Amino acid sequence: MVHRYDVTVTDAATGAQVFSTKVSSEYHFMPRTNTLAVPVASAVAGRPYTAEFTAVDANGNTSPVASTTFTK
């Protein structure tokens, strides 16, 4: 069962990290949501970013990294 997600956001143009956090999976809420919102206050409108997500269970086991690109 996923305990949390490690999230890292980088500027897609420069590769510079702009944000990193750990987000609870909220597994204890029923029904569980299909999405989790992660605000990135330092993102600049019109600039492309890459977000990488790693699922982590209570024992510290991790999933392969998943990623997506977005523009604020």
C-alpha positions as CSV (number, residue, x, y, z in Angstrom):
1,M,0.0,0.0,0.0
2,V,1.4,3.4,-0.9
3,H,2.1,5.5,2.1
4,R,3.4,8.7,0.4
5,Y,4.7,10.1,-2.9
6,D,8.0,11.9,-3.3
7,V,7.5,14.7,-5.8
8,T,10.3,16.7,-7.5
9,V,9.6,19.4,-10.1
10,T,12.3,20.7,-12.4
11,D,12.4,23.5,-15.0
12,A,12.2,21.5,-18.3
13,A,14.4,24.1,-20.1
14,T,17.2,24.3,-17.5
15,G,17.0,21.1,-15.5
16,A,17.1,23.2,-12.3
17,Q,15.0,21.8,-9.4
18,V,12.3,24.2,-8.4
19,F,10.3,22.2,-5.9
20,S,10.5,19.0,-3.9
21,T,8.1,17.5,-1.3
22,K,6.6,14.4,0.2
23,V,2.9,14.1,-0.2
24,S,0.7,11.7,1.9
25,S,-1.2,9.2,-0.2
26,E,-4.3,9.8,2.1
27,Y,-4.8,6.0,2.0
28,H,-6.7,6.2,5.3
29,F,-9.6,8.2,3.7
30,M,-12.5,6.3,2.1
31,P,-13.4,6.5,-0.7
32,R,-9.9,7.4,-1.9
33,T,-9.5,10.2,-4.4
34,N,-8.2,9.6,-7.9
35,T,-6.0,12.7,-7.8
36,L,-3.8,14.6,-5.4
37,A,-3.1,18.3,-5.9
38,V,0.4,19.5,-5.4
39,P,0.6,23.3,-5.7
40,V,3.9,24.6,-7.1
41,A,3.9,28.3,-6.0
42,S,7.3,29.0,-7.5
43,A,6.3,27.9,-11.1
44,V,6.2,30.7,-13.6
45,A,3.3,31.0,-16.0
46,G,4.1,29.8,-19.6
47,R,7.3,27.9,-18.5
48,P,7.5,24.1,-19.0
49,Y,8.2,21.9,-16.0
50,T,8.8,18.2,-15.4
51,A,7.3,16.5,-12.4
52,E,8.7,13.2,-11.1
53,F,6.8,11.0,-8.7
54,T,7.9,8.0,-6.7
55,A,5.5,6.0,-4.6
56,V,6.8,4.9,-1.2
57,D,5.3,2.3,1.1
58,A,5.5,2.2,4.9
59,N,8.6,0.1,4.8
60,G,10.5,2.5,2.5
61,N,10.1,0.4,-0.7
62,T,9.9,2.6,-3.7
63,S,8.2,2.3,-7.1
64,P,9.9,3.2,-10.4
65,V,9.9,6.9,-11.1
66,A,6.9,8.2,-13.1
67,S,7.1,11.6,-14.8
68,T,5.0,14.1,-16.7
69,T,5.6,17.5,-18.2
70,F,3.3,20.5,-17.6
71,T,3.1,24.2,-18.2
72,K,1.6,26.4,-15.5
